[in-house]
Amino acid sequence: MKRMYMMASVLMLLLLSISVSAQETMVFTPTWTAQAQFAGFYVADAKGFYKQAGLNVVIKHPTASSTNVNRLESGESHLMLFQLVSAMEMIDKGSQLVNVLQYFQQSGQMIISHQPMKDFKSLDGKRVGQFRTGASMLPIAIGRKANLDIEWIPFISHTNLYISGAIDATLAMSYNEFYQLKTAGQRLQKDQLLYLRDIGYNVPEDGLYVTKDYFKKHRTEVMKFAEASRKGWEWAASHPGETLDIVMQYIRQCNVPSNIFAQRWMLEECLRLLTDPKTGKRTYRLDPQMFDLANRILYEGSVIKNPITYQQITQP
């Protein structure tokens, strides 16, 4: 009897291992190369939260030649990170995207100028650096709505245009380019900095998206991934020191040129962006009012042709 019980246990373990090994791989792609901006997902992977949920997850970072949009269109990646305004622009152009986890509840975007600024209108007649990605569409829409004559100069991921004086101002993220400029020796004063969140445009940014087709076919797995990722961000918020160690491991594995000081700055700022500005809590859901704000700005600024409904972008 004991031997039969042991054989049955071995058989169950064998069947379980076969099931796990045969499980479909879920490929997750962040918006850029390895950095603390994606700390919660690294934690969920490193601490085994995805595996505990029964998921087989592979993290594939994008490159300049193979962006997260490219990987979405080719089907190489199943779960992707986009800024809200980028996702809305893609939906307006026909993409079928579903937001399954809105982790950044605030805007980290800012404008840094060589000359003092009073408000957004100070950019009228100026040359301003912009991200090549859809992250720039919010300030572009703001400028269009105000009928400002702004010449937008695209850049990929560096601050050389600003430092060289080739542009009058630049878009930046509070957790990234701002730090790069500070460490490059730029002595920036408060009147040279304009945070979108401080002038009425505190639009949520990074969220987790899948296509509607993939969501319909893998709803259970997608929601498990979202929950495990939420768990990863919660762990990161409670263990910032250990999280930084995990982030640096991914950075070294991906051969990304960075250092612990830049990543500590980024992690601290990104953890702040997780909180709802009204409640101070981490909700992980797309706030309908903030979505409506983004919708109005993009529509009135002619970035999208038609307003997008909340139902279009959230779970069916």
PyMOL commands that set and color helices and strands:
alter all, ss='L'
color gray80, all
select helices_A, chain A and resi 2-21+36-46+49-52+68-74+84-92+120-123+134-145+160-164+177-183+190-192+196-199+212-217+219-238+240-253+260-273+288-300+310-313
alter helices_A, ss='H'
color red, helices_A
select strands_A, chain A and resi 25-29+56-59+79-83+97-102+109-113+127-131+151-155+169-173+193-195+206-211
alter strands_A, ss='S'
color yellow, strands_A
deselect
rebuild
show_as cartoon
